Structures are given as C-alpha cells and as structure tokens.
Amino acid sequence: MWFKNLLIYSFTKPFTLSPDELDLLLANKTFAPCGSQDLSTRGWVAPIGLDDAPLVHAANGCLMLCLQRQDKVLPAAVVNDFLAEKVAEIKEREDRQVGRKERQEIKDQVVFELLPRAFSRSGRLFAYIDPAKGLLVVNSSSHNRAEELINYLRETIGSLPLIPLKAKNVAQHSMTHWLKSESAPEGFTIGGECELRDNADESAVIRCKNQNLHSQEIRNHIESGMFASRLELAWEGGIECVVDDQLSVKRLKFTDLIMDRIKDVETETAAEQFDVDFTLMTGEFARFIPALVAAFGGPDDGE
C-alpha cells in the first residue's frame, strides 16, 4: 500500500463528495473480469482487498481509491503466425493472392478465435484524494496510467476539475541552480543521482548514480550548457526520492524515521494495519508535498 511514486494533481474547485457519496458512485462502475471477447476491462475495487470492504477507504481526512484493470495477453507474434497460416491456406487452396482488406478481415477473425484462450493479466492502481489540501495523488510513474485513472474517475462521478501540480519556478532551472551553487532547498539534501540534458540537443543525456554531484565534473557539464532534468533528494522528514522536471516523484523511499513509528502501533487484523499505514503515509505526504512545492518557489497560483 505504501506509495513508491507520486503523480500529484491539484483540484481547481473544492472536492465536496463525502466518503459514502463517493462510494455509491464508484459502485456503479465496479470491476468485472474480461469476458471471452474482451481485450481489457477496468473498474473500481476495494483498496483494502477484501470483498466486503468499501470502495472508498477513508482515514486521516483522505479518501483512498483503487482502479483494477485486466488485459488479455495476445502476443502479436502469435496472431501473425496464425494469420500467415490462414493466408497460406487460401493461396494454396484457391491459387490467388490475399489483398490488404481481406488480410485485415482474416486477422480480426484470428483475434476473435484466440481471445477466449488468451491469458489474462491484472494490475491495480492506487490513488487518494486529500480534500483539505485540494490534491489527488496517484501511485504511478506513468502519466498515461494516471490519466487513465483520472478519466475513469471523471466518467464515474461526472466531473473532476484537476490540473497537474505546478510550482512558480521552472523545475529544471531550480535543480540546475542547486547543483551549480552546491546548495539544497530548505529541508532537503541532494543525493547522489541526477540526469543532465543538453540545452542544444536534449537527446544528449548524462546519467549519474552514486556520484558526488557537487564535483567539478558536474559543474563543468552545467557550465557547458547542460541542465538537470532529474535529481535525487532527501527530505528531513524521512523521505528519499528522485524528482523530475515535471515535479513527478519517483522511487520514493520512507526512511527509518517514519517506518519505525509503525512498530509502535499494535494491530490485530490486515484491515487495521492498512488503516494505520494509510493514516501515517498520508500524514507524511501532507507535510512532504508542500515542502517539495516550496523548494520550487511555492505553488503557482496563475498570476
């Protein structure tokens, strides 16, 4: 349940649905497995993973959601092999070439015949809404997957006024300045990983890992015109992560400063443990996200 990546979105209008109201709306689009001819299906499931659990897990003023997707695994190579076999049969039997349109029709038929025998692959995507902070936080490093969840939530509840989280300062400018000046924003320290790109040619990339980023070599790259597009940061509150130029947070780790606090709480069931973990995690994010935005100049209010 502990998030490893953060894609953060801001509500442009207050989110006012209660947990019960949201749960009722999600119940209209719950997950169902793929049928024999479905390529994929998706729907809401209980975040806690129990059949009788609510579709919205509410704690610490936040609302946890979980979107499940199932896809049929039908490799293109398999389809093409069956297609080639059928095309060859037609050529031999009827002594003629198969045109493009007919070939596509045969391919569609092959897919239709193979789908019921295809394996299924499932995955779950977690997100939570913090109405007080006006945020939606998705546990994903993929913007496409996050947008899939957002679009499906929008279909489910009818409206979802969201924009990606923005800060006043351009992220790549800030991160480059920190490296060049050998300074870190308040409350943060710079780790040993970064990605540098060339202003003149963004296909030119230098990736550094487990390096001293305050070295003369790094400064030389920056002075030659390169900028930081990713940077490892450690927050004094107990979080380590890599931040990119879109303010996406990746490979997030909770240090012992946070994880040791879990040991002090006794729980008897998985549901109780989930509740404790969710409460602690969202509490830390409620401090970390504003600190991260402040490091990049504060929230962009559009002025």
N, C-alpha and C positions, 0 to 999 in steps of 0.2 A: 504493500500500500504506500510505502514511503516514495515520494516522487523523486525521480532521478533527472528529469528535465523539466524546464518551465517555459511555456509559451504563455505570455501574460497579455490579457486584453482588458481594456477599460470600458465600462458602461458609459454611454453618453447621456443616459437617463437612468434614474434610480431603478433598481430591480426590486419589485414590491411583492412578488409572489411568496406566500408562506410555504413552508415545507410540505404541508398537507395539500395545498393547492397545486404545487408543482408535481407532487407525487401522482395526483389524479390525472394530470395532463400527460405525464410520462406513461401512465398505464394504457393510454390509447395507442402507443407505439412500442410495445414490448418486443423483445427479441423472439424470433422463431427460427429454427434450423432451416437450412436450404431444403427445398423440395427437389424432386427428381430432375426438374428442368431449370432450377435456379442457378445462376452463376454465382450470386452472392446475396446475402441478406444481412440486415442490421437491425438493431433495436436496443431498447434500454433494459438493463438487468440491475438487480440489487448490488450495490457496491460491496456489500459485506459478503456476498457469495452464498447466501442462504435463500432457499426457495420462498420462505415465508417472511423474509426481511423486506422493508420498504424500499422503493426505488430511489428514494432520496434519503441519504444518511445525514442527519442534522446534528451538529455539535459545534460548540465554540462560536456560534453565530454564523457558521458556514454550512453550505449545502453540497454534499458530495454526490456526483453522478457517475454512471458507468455505461458507456456505449459498447456493445458487443457486436462484432462483425464476423461473419463466416463466409469463406470463399471456397469455391470448388477449384481444386488443383488439377488443371488440364494442360499439361505442357504442350507448347506449340510443336515441339518435335514429334510428339505422339500423334497430334492431329495431322501434321504434314505427312507422316508415314502412312496413315490410313487413307488420306486424300490421294497420295501418289498411287497407292494400290488400287483404288477405285478408278482413277483416271486411266491407269494401265489396262484394267479390265475392259473399259469401254473401247479403248483404242484397238485392243486385240479382238474383241467380240464384234465391233461394228466397223472396224477399219477406217477410222476417222479421227481427226484432232478434236480436242475438247477446248471450246472457246472460254474466254475470261468469265463471262456471265455464268455459263454452265458450271465452270470450275468453282465459282463462289457458291453456287447453289449446292453443289456436292459437299463443299466444305461445311456449310451450315448444317447439312444433314448429318455429316460425320460428328459434329459437335453435339447435335441433338441425341445421337445414338450413344455417345461416350459419356455424356454428363451423368446419367444415373449410376455409372460405375466409377466416377471420379472420386478421389479422396477429398475430404473437407479439412480446411484449416481455419481455426478460430483465433481471435485476438480480442482483448479488452482494452479500452482506452478510458482512463480516469480523468476527471476534471472536478473542480469545485468552484462554487460561486461564493464570494465574500460580499454580501450586500452592503455592509457598513463601509468597506473600503472601495466599493464600486468596481470589483475586479472579477474576472473569470480566469482561472489558472488551469492550464491543460498540461498533463504529464506526457509530453511528447517533444521530440526533437524535429519532427516533421511538420512544417506549416500546412502541408496538404492534408495530413491526418487531422490536425487541429481544426482546419476549416471544415472538414467532413463532419466532425462532431458539432461544430457551431451551426452549420447549415441544417443538420438534422434536428438540433435543439430548436432552431428557429422554425422549422416545419412543425415541430411538436407543440410549441407554445404560442406560435403566431407572430411573435415579434421579439427581436433580440438586438437592441441598438449597441453594437460593440465596435471598437477600433483597437488595433494593436497598441500596446503601451508605448508611449513616446516620452522622451526627455528633451529638455531645452537644448542641450549640447549634442552635436553630432558624435555618435559613439566612437567612431574610428579616430576622430580628432582628439577626443579625450584620452583614449587608450594610448595613442601615439605620444601625446604630451607626457603622460605618466612615465612611459619608458624613456623618453628623451631627457626628462628632468630628474629621473631617478626618484620619483616621488609617487606616492599612492594616495587615493582619496581617503578622507577621514573614515576610520573604522575598518579599513581594508589594508591588506598587504598583497604585493604582487608575487605570484607563484613562479614556477619555472617553465611555463609553456606559453607559447604565443604563435600566431600566424601573421606573417608580414606579406603584403602585396605591393606591387609596383604601381605608382600612380599613372605611369605612362603605358603600362601593359599589365592589366590585372590577372592575366594568365600566368605571369611570373610570380611564383609563390615560394616563400621560405617558411618551413615549419620547424619550430624549435621545441624540444621537450627535455625536461630535466636539465635546463640550462640556467646560467646566471644571466638574467635578462637586463641587468644593469651593466653588462660588459661593454667595452669599447666596440666590439664587433657589432653588437645590436645597434648602438648609436650610429655607427658608420652606415649601416643599411638604411636607417631612418634619414640620415643626412643626405643620402644619395637619392632620396625621393620615395622610399617605401613607407607604408603606413600599417598600423596594427589593425587587423580585421577580427582577431580573436585573442583573448588574454585570460590567463588563469588568475583568479583572485581568491583570497581567503578573507572571510568576514569575521570580525572579532566575536560575533555572536555564536560562532560554531558551525559555519557553513563554508565549504570549499567548492569551487565550480569554475567552469570556463564560460565567459561571456563573449558573444559575438557582436558584430556591428549592427545587428537588428535588436539588440537587447534580449536575445534569446539566451537562456541559461541552460547549459548542458553539463553532463557528467557531474551532477550535483552530489556532494557527499556531506553527511552530517558527522561532525567530529564527536569525540567522547564527551565534550562539554554538553552536548544535547542528549546523546544516546544513553549516557549514564543515568539520566533522570528517569528513564523508563524503568530501570531496575528498582527504583524506589516505590513503584506503584504495583500493588498486587492485584491480579485479575484471575477470575476463575473460568472464564469462557473466551472463545475466539471473538465473540461479539464485543465483549468488554475490552479486550485487548485492541481491537480495531478502533473502538471509540477513544481509547487513551492515545493511541498512535495518531489518529486524525486530529484530536484536540491539540496535542503537542506540536505536530507538524504545522498546522495552520497558524498556531500561535507564533511560531518562529518565523513563518513566512510573512506574517503581519508586521514583523519588525524588519525582516531582511529586505523585502521588496521596496519599502520606502527608502531604506538606506542605500539600496542599489540605484534607485532613481535619483536620489540626492547626489550620489557620486558623479552622475552625468548632468548635473546642473539643475535638478529638480524637475517636476512634471511640466510637460509642455501644455500650457493652457490655451494655446492657439493664438495668443496675442502677438 
